Amino acid sequence: MAVIHQPRVAWDAARVLVWAVTDDAVLDRLGAGLGDLLGPGYEQSLRDTRDRLRWNTDGDRLLVEAGLWRVRLEDALRTRPEAAEPVRQLTESCARLLRARRVTG
């Protein structure tokens, strides 16, 4: 049985969230998935992040948003460890989709 390292899951998810900002379909999938797993506030927060990053494409802002999401997700997974594996699976599937779209797009 694999051990799920919650801080790593949170960091991977945060990076994919920021990466997905330019792809509405993937971002909507992530938002819906996080909303189902962690609560509807996560879906709305992700939309807010998308809006902030669309207007400010400064590389530093991307890092700030990724860091904010990492902390938020790590805190959520600490209190809901059963969500770590589903979040990891959601993150991996969305990352694969983003990579495929970049190759074909």
C-alpha positions as CSV (number, residue, x, y, z in Angstrom):
1,M,0.0,0.0,0.0
2,A,1.4,3.4,-1.0
3,V,1.7,6.1,1.6
4,I,0.1,9.4,0.6
5,H,2.2,12.4,1.6
6,Q,-0.4,15.1,2.1
7,P,2.0,18.1,1.6
8,R,3.2,16.6,-1.7
9,V,-0.4,16.1,-2.9
10,A,-1.2,19.7,-1.9
11,W,1.8,21.1,-3.8
12,D,1.2,19.0,-6.9
13,A,-2.5,20.1,-6.9
14,A,-1.6,23.7,-6.4
15,R,0.8,23.7,-9.4
16,V,-1.7,22.1,-11.6
17,L,-4.4,24.6,-10.5
18,V,-2.2,27.5,-11.5
19,W,-1.2,25.7,-14.8
20,A,-4.9,25.1,-15.6
21,V,-5.9,28.8,-15.4
22,T,-5.6,29.1,-19.2
23,D,-7.8,26.1,-19.9
24,D,-11.4,26.7,-18.9
25,A,-12.5,23.1,-19.3
26,V,-9.7,21.7,-17.2
27,L,-10.1,24.4,-14.6
28,D,-13.9,23.7,-14.4
29,R,-13.1,20.0,-13.9
30,L,-10.7,20.8,-11.1
31,G,-13.1,23.2,-9.5
32,A,-16.0,20.7,-9.6
33,G,-13.8,17.9,-8.3
34,L,-12.4,20.0,-5.4
35,G,-15.9,21.3,-4.7
36,D,-17.2,17.7,-4.4
37,L,-14.2,16.6,-2.3
38,L,-13.6,19.6,0.0
39,G,-16.7,21.8,-0.3
40,P,-18.2,24.4,-2.6
41,G,-16.0,27.2,-1.3
42,Y,-13.0,25.6,-3.1
43,E,-14.8,25.8,-6.5
44,Q,-15.5,29.5,-6.0
45,S,-12.0,30.2,-4.8
46,L,-10.6,28.6,-7.9
47,R,-12.8,30.8,-10.1
48,D,-11.5,33.8,-8.1
49,T,-7.9,32.7,-8.7
50,R,-8.6,32.3,-12.4
51,D,-9.9,35.9,-12.5
52,R,-6.9,37.3,-10.7
53,L,-4.4,35.4,-12.9
54,R,-6.0,36.3,-16.1
55,W,-5.5,40.0,-15.4
56,N,-2.1,39.6,-13.8
57,T,0.2,37.3,-15.7
58,D,3.3,38.3,-13.8
59,G,5.3,35.2,-13.0
60,D,5.5,36.2,-9.3
61,R,1.7,36.3,-9.1
62,L,1.6,32.7,-10.4
63,L,4.0,31.6,-7.6
64,V,2.0,33.5,-5.0
65,E,-1.2,31.9,-6.0
66,A,0.4,28.4,-6.1
67,G,1.7,29.0,-2.6
68,L,-1.6,30.1,-1.3
69,W,-3.3,27.1,-2.8
70,R,-0.6,24.8,-1.4
71,V,-1.2,26.0,2.1
72,R,-5.0,25.9,1.8
73,L,-5.0,22.4,0.4
74,E,-2.5,21.1,2.9
75,D,-4.6,22.4,5.7
76,A,-7.7,20.8,4.2
77,L,-6.0,17.4,3.7
78,R,-4.6,17.5,7.2
79,T,-8.2,17.7,8.6
80,R,-9.6,15.3,5.9
81,P,-6.9,12.8,5.2
82,E,-9.3,10.5,3.4
83,A,-9.5,13.2,0.6
84,A,-5.8,13.0,-0.2
85,E,-6.0,10.1,-2.6
86,P,-9.0,11.4,-4.5
87,V,-7.3,14.9,-4.8
88,R,-4.1,13.2,-6.0
89,Q,-6.1,11.2,-8.7
90,L,-7.9,14.4,-9.8
91,T,-4.6,16.3,-10.0
92,E,-2.9,13.6,-12.0
93,S,-5.8,13.2,-14.5
94,C,-6.0,17.0,-15.0
95,A,-2.2,17.2,-15.5
96,R,-2.3,14.5,-18.1
97,L,-5.1,16.3,-19.9
98,L,-3.2,19.6,-19.8
99,R,-0.1,17.9,-21.2
100,A,-2.0,16.3,-24.0
101,R,-3.7,19.6,-24.9
102,R,-0.3,21.4,-25.0
103,V,1.1,18.7,-27.3
104,T,-1.8,18.7,-29.7
105,G,-2.7,22.4,-29.4
